[in-house]
Amino acid sequence: MEAQTIGIRLTPEERFEVFGDFHPEDYGEEAEQRWGGTKAYRQSQHRVASYTKEDWQQIKYEEEEVHANLAAALAAGSAPDSDEALAAAEAHRQYITCWFYDCSYDIHRGLTDMYLNEERFRAHYDALVPGLALFIREAAYANANLAGTDC
């Protein structure tokens, strides 16, 4: 029932199949407190309410691919403003826009600031490759600077 309040409409078996031991509903109240009044939050809630098990599996697959590309760019020694890093940062921004909410360059900057500045997020990304949270932030900023500011 709690998962449904944050928009995930899966049976407990499907939830386990898609998310494993991760429980998205554990963060629903925090997300609503932090972003509940924003257009992005409302848009995300609206979109995820219709997602099927297959959608969530695709989301998970694409997320893993986006993270792998960012991690590969860092591991290869690419600079955050390299073509490879810029493409990976833009793919990250587009992934969010596609599945959750319109992720402007400014929002993407703020999101990646959170990845770096909040221990829980930094630990998640740095567990993939040490230094990845900082790299994602720097690449997102470089990508936004290249694209110009949002209108």
Backbone as a printed PyTorch tensor [residue, N CA C, xyz], in Angstrom:
tensor([[[  0.8270,  -1.1850,   0.0000],
         [  0.0000,   0.0000,   0.0000],
         [  0.8760,   1.2560,   0.0000]],

        [[  1.9440,   1.2480,   0.7900],
         [  2.8240,   2.4120,   0.8630],
         [  3.4700,   2.7030,  -0.4840]],

        [[  3.8580,   1.6610,  -1.2190],
         [  4.4620,   1.8640,  -2.5400],
         [  3.4700,   2.5330,  -3.4750]],

        [[  2.1930,   2.2310,  -3.3260],
         [  1.1890,   2.8530,  -4.1800],
         [  1.0430,   4.3370,  -3.8830]],

        [[  1.2990,   4.7490,  -2.6440],
         [  1.1730,   6.1680,  -2.3170],
         [  2.2520,   6.9920,  -3.0090]],

        [[  3.3630,   6.3790,  -3.4130],
         [  4.3730,   7.1220,  -4.1590],
         [  4.3030,   6.8010,  -5.6410]],

        [[  3.2480,   6.0980,  -6.0410],
         [  2.9930,   5.9150,  -7.4580],
         [  3.4560,   4.6060,  -8.0550]],

        [[  3.9770,   3.6930,  -7.2690],
         [  4.4420,   2.4170,  -7.8090],
         [  3.3160,   1.4090,  -7.6880]],

        [[  2.8150,   0.9860,  -8.8220],
         [  1.6510,   0.0920,  -8.8670],
         [  2.0900,  -1.3140,  -9.2590]],

        [[  2.7970,  -1.9670,  -8.3550],
         [  3.2610,  -3.3270,  -8.6010],
         [  2.8550,  -4.2130,  -7.4320]],

        [[  2.7020,  -5.4940,  -7.7120],
         [  2.4630,  -6.4410,  -6.6290],
         [  3.7590,  -6.5610,  -5.8300]],

        [[  3.6820,  -7.0690,  -4.6030],
         [  4.9260,  -7.2530,  -3.8360],
         [  5.9460,  -8.1270,  -4.5730]],

        [[  5.4830,  -9.1370,  -5.2800],
         [  6.3910, -10.0120,  -6.0240],
         [  7.0700,  -9.2590,  -7.1720]],

        [[  6.2940,  -8.4470,  -7.8800],
         [  6.8560,  -7.6560,  -8.9810],
         [  7.8460,  -6.6230,  -8.4500]],

        [[  7.4970,  -5.9790,  -7.3280],
         [  8.3960,  -4.9970,  -6.7260],
         [  9.7380,  -5.6400,  -6.3950]],

        [[  9.7000,  -6.8320,  -5.7960],
         [ 10.9500,  -7.5060,  -5.4550],
         [ 11.7350,  -7.8580,  -6.7130]],

        [[ 11.0250,  -8.3150,  -7.7420],
         [ 11.6880,  -8.6730,  -8.9950],
         [ 12.3830,  -7.4610,  -9.6240]],

        [[ 11.7540,  -6.3060,  -9.5510],
         [ 12.3070,  -5.1000, -10.1650],
         [ 13.3430,  -4.4360,  -9.2550]],

        [[ 13.0040,  -4.2430,  -7.9780],
         [ 13.8420,  -3.4380,  -7.0840],
         [ 14.7100,  -4.2550,  -6.1400]],

        [[ 14.4770,  -5.5610,  -6.0460],
         [ 15.2450,  -6.3660,  -5.1070],
         [ 14.9630,  -5.9140,  -3.6790]],

        [[ 16.0160,  -5.7640,  -2.8930],
         [ 15.8620,  -5.3690,  -1.4900],
         [ 15.6760,  -3.8670,  -1.2980]],

        [[ 15.7550,  -3.0870,  -2.3760],
         [ 15.5430,  -1.6430,  -2.2880],
         [ 14.0530,  -1.3660,  -2.1730]],

        [[ 13.6780,  -0.4920,  -1.2660],
         [ 12.2740,  -0.1620,  -1.0340],
         [ 12.0550,   1.3260,  -1.3100]],

        [[ 11.6200,   1.6840,  -2.5320],
         [ 11.4370,   3.0940,  -2.8790],
         [ 10.5030,   3.8370,  -1.9270]],

        [[  9.5290,   3.1350,  -1.3940],
         [  8.5820,   3.7860,  -0.5060],
         [  9.2280,   4.3040,   0.7740]],

        [[ 10.4140,   3.7730,   1.1170],
         [ 11.1190,   4.2640,   2.2950],
         [ 11.5160,   5.7280,   2.1440]],

        [[ 11.5340,   6.2170,   0.9150],
         [ 11.9740,   7.5860,   0.6470],
         [ 10.8440,   8.4820,   0.1650]],

        [[  9.6300,   7.9530,   0.1020],
         [  8.4890,   8.7120,  -0.3970],
         [  8.1710,   9.9360,   0.4330]],

        [[  8.1530,   9.7870,   1.7520],
         [  7.8370,  10.9230,   2.6200],
         [  8.9150,  12.0040,   2.5110]],

        [[ 10.1700,  11.5870,   2.4950],
         [ 11.2640,  12.5440,   2.3510],
         [ 11.1550,  13.2970,   1.0240]],

        [[ 10.9000,  12.5710,  -0.0490],
         [ 10.7760,  13.2080,  -1.3660],
         [  9.6240,  14.2040,  -1.3810]],

        [[  8.5090,  13.8240,  -0.7780],
         [  7.3700,  14.7360,  -0.7660],
         [  7.6710,  15.9830,   0.0610]],

        [[  8.3550,  15.8220,   1.1850],
         [  8.7060,  16.9760,   2.0130],
         [  9.6600,  17.9180,   1.2830]],

        [[ 10.6340,  17.3410,   0.5780],
         [ 11.6450,  18.1580,  -0.0830],
         [ 11.1320,  18.8120,  -1.3660]],

        [[ 10.3720,  18.0540,  -2.1610],
         [ 10.0270,  18.5160,  -3.5020],
         [  8.5360,  18.5120,  -3.7950]],

        [[  7.7080,  18.1690,  -2.8070],
         [  6.2720,  17.9990,  -3.0380],
         [  5.5800,  19.1720,  -3.6920]],

        [[  6.0550,  20.3720,  -3.4780],
         [  5.4200,  21.5460,  -4.0530],
         [  5.9190,  21.9180,  -5.4350]],

        [[  6.7820,  21.1030,  -6.0110],
         [  7.3750,  21.4610,  -7.3010],
         [  6.6330,  20.8190,  -8.4700]],

        [[  6.7730,  21.4690,  -9.6070],
         [  6.2020,  20.9320, -10.8400],
         [  6.8460,  19.5800, -11.1750]],

        [[  8.1560,  19.4810, -10.9730],
         [  8.8700,  18.2370, -11.2720],
         [  8.3250,  17.0780, -10.4390]],

        [[  8.0630,  17.3110,  -9.1720],
         [  7.5250,  16.2590,  -8.3150],
         [  6.1520,  15.8090,  -8.8040]],

        [[  5.2950,  16.7760,  -9.0890],
         [  3.9520,  16.4290,  -9.5670],
         [  4.0330,  15.6740, -10.8960]],

        [[  4.9110,  16.1190, -11.7790],
         [  5.0620,  15.4550, -13.0770],
         [  5.5550,  14.0210, -12.8900]],

        [[  6.5070,  13.8400, -12.0080],
         [  7.0370,  12.5010, -11.7490],
         [  5.9570,  11.5980, -11.1600]],

        [[  5.2110,  12.0950, -10.1950],
         [  4.1390,  11.3060,  -9.5910],
         [  3.1170,  10.8760, -10.6390]],

        [[  2.7760,  11.8020, -11.5190],
         [  1.8120,  11.5010, -12.5720],
         [  2.3520,  10.4200, -13.5120]],

        [[  3.6090,  10.5540, -13.9150],
         [  4.1810,   9.5860, -14.8660],
         [  4.3070,   8.2000, -14.2590]],

        [[  4.8880,   8.1030, -13.0670],
         [  5.1500,   6.7780, -12.5090],
         [  3.8840,   6.0310, -12.1430]],

        [[  2.7900,   6.7580, -11.9520],
         [  1.5300,   6.1050, -11.5970],
         [  1.0570,   5.1320, -12.6640]],

        [[  1.4840,   5.3440, -13.9010],
         [  1.0210,   4.4700, -14.9860],
         [  2.0400,   3.4000, -15.3780]],

        [[  3.2050,   3.3850, -14.7320],
         [  4.2490,   2.4500, -15.1510],
         [  3.9330,   1.0180, -14.7580]],

        [[  4.1980,   0.1360, -15.6970],
         [  4.0160,  -1.2950, -15.4960],
         [  5.3350,  -1.9110, -15.0280]],

        [[  5.2660,  -3.1700, -14.7170],
         [  6.4820,  -3.9040, -14.3580],
         [  7.5060,  -3.8000, -15.4770]],

        [[  7.0620,  -3.9220, -16.7060],
         [  7.9720,  -3.8440, -17.8520],
         [  8.6070,  -2.4580, -17.9630]],

        [[  7.8200,  -1.4210, -17.6750],
         [  8.3730,  -0.0610, -17.6760],
         [  9.4770,   0.0600, -16.6310]],

        [[  9.1990,  -0.4240, -15.4200],
         [ 10.1980,  -0.3350, -14.3480],
         [ 11.4550,  -1.1310, -14.6920]],

        [[ 11.2900,  -2.2600, -15.3430],
         [ 12.4570,  -3.0330, -15.7650],
         [ 13.2680,  -2.2510, -16.7940]],

        [[ 12.6060,  -1.5790, -17.7210],
         [ 13.2840,  -0.7530, -18.7130],
         [ 13.9800,   0.4360, -18.0480]],

        [[ 13.3140,   1.0450, -17.0920],
         [ 13.9100,   2.1550, -16.3450],
         [ 15.1800,   1.6940, -15.6550]],

        [[ 15.1050,   0.5570, -15.0080],
         [ 16.2780,   0.0200, -14.2960],
         [ 17.4030,  -0.2800, -15.2820]],

        [[ 17.0780,  -0.8810, -16.4070],
         [ 18.0780,  -1.1890, -17.4280],
         [ 18.7500,   0.0930, -17.9270]],

        [[ 17.9420,   1.0940, -18.2560],
         [ 18.4980,   2.3510, -18.7720],
         [ 19.3260,   3.0750, -17.7160]],

        [[ 18.8730,   3.0320, -16.4670],
         [ 19.6380,   3.6540, -15.3840],
         [ 21.0120,   2.9980, -15.2630]],

        [[ 21.0480,   1.6810, -15.2980],
         [ 22.3170,   0.9670, -15.2060],
         [ 23.2320,   1.3250, -16.3740]],

        [[ 22.6530,   1.4650, -17.5670],
         [ 23.4320,   1.8310, -18.7470],
         [ 23.9950,   3.2560, -18.6180]],

        [[ 23.1620,   4.1790, -18.1560],
         [ 23.6040,   5.5620, -17.9670],
         [ 24.7330,   5.6180, -16.9430]],

        [[ 24.5550,   4.9320, -15.8300],
         [ 25.5960,   4.9250, -14.7970],
         [ 26.8700,   4.2580, -15.2980]],

        [[ 26.7280,   3.1860, -16.0600],
         [ 27.9060,   2.4980, -16.6050],
         [ 28.6850,   3.4060, -17.5520]],

        [[ 27.9790,   4.1900, -18.3600],
         [ 28.6570,   5.1020, -19.2790],
         [ 29.3820,   6.2110, -18.5330]],

        [[ 28.7730,   6.7390, -17.4860],
         [ 29.4370,   7.7470, -16.6690],
         [ 30.6630,   7.1470, -15.9740]],

        [[ 30.4990,   5.9600, -15.4140],
         [ 31.6070,   5.2920, -14.7360],
         [ 32.7410,   4.9660, -15.7100]],

        [[ 32.3980,   4.5530, -16.9160],
         [ 33.4180,   4.2320, -17.9230],
         [ 34.2010,   5.4770, -18.3240]],

        [[ 33.5100,   6.5940, -18.4440],
         [ 34.2010,   7.8450, -18.7910],
         [ 35.1890,   8.2290, -17.6980]],

        [[ 34.7800,   8.1020, -16.4560],
         [ 35.6860,   8.4070, -15.3400],
         [ 36.8460,   7.4260, -15.3030]],

        [[ 36.5470,   6.1440, -15.4150],
         [ 37.5880,   5.1150, -15.3530],
         [ 38.5980,   5.2510, -16.4860]],

        [[ 38.1440,   5.7630, -17.6270],
         [ 39.0390,   5.9470, -18.7720],
         [ 39.9120,   7.1950, -18.6220]],

        [[ 39.6650,   7.9580, -17.5610],
         [ 40.4490,   9.1660, -17.3470],
         [ 39.9490,  10.3670, -18.1290]],

        [[ 38.7360,  10.2910, -18.6360],
         [ 38.1670,  11.4030, -19.3970],
         [ 37.9640,  12.6110, -18.4900]],

        [[ 38.1980,  13.7630, -19.0250],
         [ 37.9110,  14.9950, -18.3050],
         [ 36.3990,  15.1980, -18.2780]],

        [[ 35.8790,  15.8730, -17.2500],
         [ 34.4320,  16.1000, -17.1770],
         [ 33.8650,  16.8750, -18.3690]],

        [[ 34.7220,  17.6360, -19.0540],
         [ 34.2460,  18.3830, -20.2200],
         [ 34.6400,  17.7280, -21.5410]],

        [[ 35.0490,  16.4650, -21.4830],
         [ 35.3700,  15.7200, -22.7000],
         [ 34.0880,  15.3430, -23.4270]],

        [[ 34.2060,  15.0350, -24.6930],
         [ 33.0290,  14.6310, -25.4620],
         [ 32.3290,  13.4360, -24.8270]],

        [[ 33.1210,  12.4690, -24.3570],
         [ 32.5460,  11.2630, -23.7430],
         [ 31.7740,  11.6030, -22.4750]],

        [[ 32.3440,  12.4340, -21.6230],
         [ 31.6850,  12.8040, -20.3680],
         [ 30.4470,  13.6640, -20.6270]],

        [[ 30.5530,  14.5890, -21.5710],
         [ 29.4120,  15.4390, -21.9040],
         [ 28.2450,  14.6030, -22.4300]],

        [[ 28.5490,  13.6400, -23.2840],
         [ 27.5060,  12.7660, -23.8200],
         [ 26.8730,  11.9310, -22.7020]],

        [[ 27.6900,  11.4550, -21.7830],
         [ 27.1720,  10.6520, -20.6730],
         [ 26.3120,  11.5060, -19.7420]],

        [[ 26.7300,  12.7410, -19.4820],
         [ 25.9430,  13.6400, -18.6320],
         [ 24.6150,  13.9870, -19.3010]],

        [[ 24.6570,  14.2440, -20.5950],
         [ 23.4230,  14.5600, -21.3080],
         [ 22.4960,  13.3430, -21.3370]],

        [[ 23.0510,  12.1570, -21.4850],
         [ 22.2250,  10.9390, -21.4560],
         [ 21.5670,  10.7830, -20.0850]],

        [[ 22.2830,  11.1290, -19.0250],
         [ 21.7330,  11.0870, -17.6660],
         [ 20.5570,  12.0550, -17.5430]],

        [[ 20.7420,  13.2740, -18.0310],
         [ 19.6790,  14.2870, -17.9820],
         [ 18.4680,  13.8450, -18.8080]],

        [[ 18.7210,  13.3010, -19.9900],
         [ 17.6310,  12.8560, -20.8580],
         [ 16.8900,  11.6530, -20.2750]],

        [[ 17.5960,  10.7680, -19.6080],
         [ 16.9720,   9.6190, -18.9430],
         [ 15.9480,  10.1120, -17.9110]],

        [[ 16.3390,  11.0870, -17.1170],
         [ 15.4370,  11.6420, -16.1050],
         [ 14.2360,  12.2960, -16.7820]],

        [[ 14.5010,  13.0700, -17.8280],
         [ 13.4270,  13.7400, -18.5650],
         [ 12.4720,  12.7310, -19.1810]],

        [[ 12.9940,  11.6780, -19.7300],
         [ 12.1710,  10.6580, -20.3860],
         [ 11.2410,   9.9630, -19.4010]],

        [[ 11.7540,   9.5830, -18.2520],
         [ 10.9980,   8.7200, -17.3560],
         [ 10.3250,   9.4260, -16.1770]],

        [[ 10.8520,  10.5730, -15.7480],
         [ 10.3490,  11.1410, -14.4990],
         [  9.8090,  12.5690, -14.6190]],

        [[ 10.6270,  13.5030, -15.0060],
         [ 10.1980,  14.9040, -15.0840],
         [ 11.1270,  15.6420, -16.0170]],

        [[ 10.6700,  16.8080, -16.4670],
         [ 11.4860,  17.6310, -17.3510],
         [ 12.6940,  18.1260, -16.5610]],

        [[ 13.8390,  17.5700, -16.8800],
         [ 15.0630,  17.8710, -16.1490],
         [ 15.8460,  18.9290, -16.9320]],

        [[ 15.6180,  20.1870, -16.5790],
         [ 16.3350,  21.2880, -17.2170],
         [ 17.8140,  21.2180, -16.8160]],

        [[ 18.6250,  21.9850, -17.4680],
         [ 20.0430,  22.0340, -17.1050],
         [ 20.2140,  22.5370, -15.6790]],

        [[ 19.4190,  23.5240, -15.2830],
         [ 19.5100,  24.0380, -13.9150],
         [ 19.1100,  22.9690, -12.8980]],

        [[ 18.0420,  22.2490, -13.1840],
         [ 17.6310,  21.1700, -12.2820],
         [ 18.7110,  20.0960, -12.2370]],

        [[ 19.2950,  19.7890, -13.3900],
         [ 20.3380,  18.7680, -13.4360],
         [ 21.5380,  19.1900, -12.5840]],

        [[ 21.9010,  20.4620, -12.6430],
         [ 22.9850,  20.9580, -11.7830],
         [ 22.6410,  20.7170, -10.3110]],

        [[ 21.4300,  21.1070,  -9.9210],
         [ 21.0150,  20.9380,  -8.5280],
         [ 20.9760,  19.4860,  -8.1040]],

        [[ 20.5100,  18.6360,  -8.9800],
         [ 20.4530,  17.2080,  -8.6930],
         [ 21.8510,  16.6460,  -8.4620]],

        [[ 22.7820,  17.0210,  -9.3330],
         [ 24.1380,  16.4900,  -9.1840],
         [ 24.8770,  17.1380,  -8.0150]],

        [[ 24.4810,  18.3470,  -7.6230],
         [ 25.0100,  18.9220,  -6.3720],
         [ 24.6210,  18.0210,  -5.2060]],

        [[ 23.3690,  17.5600,  -5.2250],
         [ 22.8830,  16.6710,  -4.1740],
         [ 23.6640,  15.3610,  -4.1700]],

        [[ 23.9470,  14.8200,  -5.3560],
         [ 24.7230,  13.5780,  -5.4330],
         [ 26.0610,  13.7270,  -4.7230]],

        [[ 26.6590,  14.8690,  -4.8470],
         [ 27.9720,  15.1030,  -4.2590],
         [ 27.8790,  15.4880,  -2.7890]],

        [[ 26.9250,  16.3200,  -2.4310],
         [ 26.8980,  16.9160,  -1.1010],
         [ 26.1710,  16.1100,  -0.0450]],

        [[ 25.3460,  15.1720,  -0.4350],
         [ 24.6400,  14.3580,   0.5440],
         [ 25.2610,  12.9680,   0.5800]],

        [[ 25.6840,  12.5870,   1.7500],
         [ 26.4560,  11.3540,   1.9340],
         [ 25.7850,  10.1240,   1.3330]],

        [[ 24.5030,   9.9750,   1.5230],
         [ 23.7930,   8.7860,   1.0210],
         [ 23.9380,   8.6690,  -0.4960]],

        [[ 23.7740,   9.7840,  -1.2040],
         [ 23.8880,   9.7730,  -2.6640],
         [ 25.3430,   9.6110,  -3.0960]],

        [[ 26.2360,  10.3340,  -2.4310],
         [ 27.6490,  10.2300,  -2.7840],
         [ 28.1380,   8.7950,  -2.6050]],

        [[ 27.7580,   8.1650,  -1.5240],
         [ 28.1760,   6.7800,  -1.2740],
         [ 27.6450,   5.8420,  -2.3580]],

        [[ 26.4080,   6.0770,  -2.7950],
         [ 25.8280,   5.2390,  -3.8480],
         [ 26.6630,   5.3220,  -5.1230]],

        [[ 26.9500,   6.5360,  -5.5760],
         [ 27.6870,   6.6990,  -6.8260],
         [ 29.1490,   6.3100,  -6.6750]],

        [[ 29.7460,   6.6600,  -5.5620],
         [ 31.1630,   6.3380,  -5.3700],
         [ 31.3940,   4.8430,  -5.1560]],

        [[ 30.3400,   4.1130,  -4.8010],
         [ 30.4600,   2.6550,  -4.7050],
         [ 30.6070,   2.0370,  -6.0980]],

        [[ 30.0660,   2.7030,  -7.1150],
         [ 30.2190,   2.2120,  -8.4830],
         [ 31.6540,   2.4150,  -8.9570]],

        [[ 32.1590,   3.6190,  -8.7830],
         [ 33.5520,   3.9710,  -9.0720],
         [ 33.9140,   5.1140,  -8.1320]],

        [[ 34.9860,   4.9830,  -7.3570],
         [ 35.3580,   6.0780,  -6.4620],
         [ 35.5080,   7.3970,  -7.2330]],

        [[ 34.8690,   8.4300,  -6.6960],
         [ 34.9230,   9.7470,  -7.3200],
         [ 33.8280,  10.0010,  -8.3360]],

        [[ 32.9160,   9.0400,  -8.5340],
         [ 31.8990,   9.1900,  -9.5650],
         [ 30.9200,  10.3240,  -9.2620]],

        [[ 30.5640,  10.5220,  -8.0030],
         [ 29.6150,  11.6040,  -7.6730],
         [ 30.1740,  12.9590,  -8.1090]],

        [[ 31.4350,  13.2040,  -7.8070],
         [ 32.0650,  14.4620,  -8.2170],
         [ 32.1500,  14.5510,  -9.7370]],

        [[ 32.4940,  13.4620, -10.3860],
         [ 32.6150,  13.4490, -11.8430],
         [ 31.2630,  13.7530, -12.5070]],

        [[ 30.1940,  13.1380, -12.0130],
         [ 28.8720,  13.3900, -12.5830],
         [ 28.5230,  14.8690, -12.4330]],

        [[ 28.7840,  15.4190, -11.2500],
         [ 28.4810,  16.8330, -11.0280],
         [ 29.2690,  17.7090, -11.9900]],

        [[ 30.5630,  17.4600, -12.1010],
         [ 31.3900,  18.2850, -12.9850],
         [ 30.9750,  18.1370, -14.4460]],

        [[ 30.6340,  16.9400, -14.8530],
         [ 30.1970,  16.7120, -16.2360],
         [ 28.8390,  17.3740, -16.4880]],

        [[ 27.9430,  17.3160, -15.5150],
         [ 26.6320,  17.9590, -15.6620],
         [ 26.7930,  19.4740, -15.7770]],

        [[ 27.6790,  20.0530, -14.9720],
         [ 27.9310,  21.4930, -15.0610],
         [ 28.5450,  21.8530, -16.4050]],

        [[ 29.5120,  21.0660, -16.8580],
         [ 30.1480,  21.3300, -18.1490],
         [ 29.1220,  21.2110, -19.2710]],

        [[ 28.2550,  20.2220, -19.1910],
         [ 27.2100,  20.0250, -20.1970],
         [ 26.2450,  21.2170, -20.2140]],

        [[ 25.8430,  21.6580, -19.0320],
         [ 24.9330,  22.8000, -18.9420],
         [ 25.6060,  24.0710, -19.4620]],

        [[ 26.8820,  24.2610, -19.1470],
         [ 27.5990,  25.4430, -19.6170],
         [ 27.7210,  25.4370, -21.1360]],

        [[ 27.9350,  24.2720, -21.7020],
         [ 28.0210,  24.1500, -23.1500],
         [ 26.6790,  24.4880, -23.8090]],

        [[ 25.6020,  24.0450, -23.1810],
         [ 24.2610,  24.2510, -23.7340],
         [ 23.7540,  25.6660, -23.4790]],

        [[ 24.3280,  26.3480, -22.5210],
         [ 23.8400,  27.6730, -22.1420],
         [ 22.8590,  27.5350, -21.0070]],

        [[ 22.3570,  28.6350, -20.5160],
         [ 21.4320,  28.5880, -19.3970],
         [ 20.0290,  28.3070, -19.8860]],

        [[ 19.2160,  27.8140, -18.9760],
         [ 17.8050,  27.5580, -19.2910],
         [ 17.0820,  28.8760, -19.4780]],

        [[ 16.0820,  28.8530, -20.3090],
         [ 15.2630,  30.0580, -20.5220],
         [ 14.0450,  30.0110, -19.6350]]])
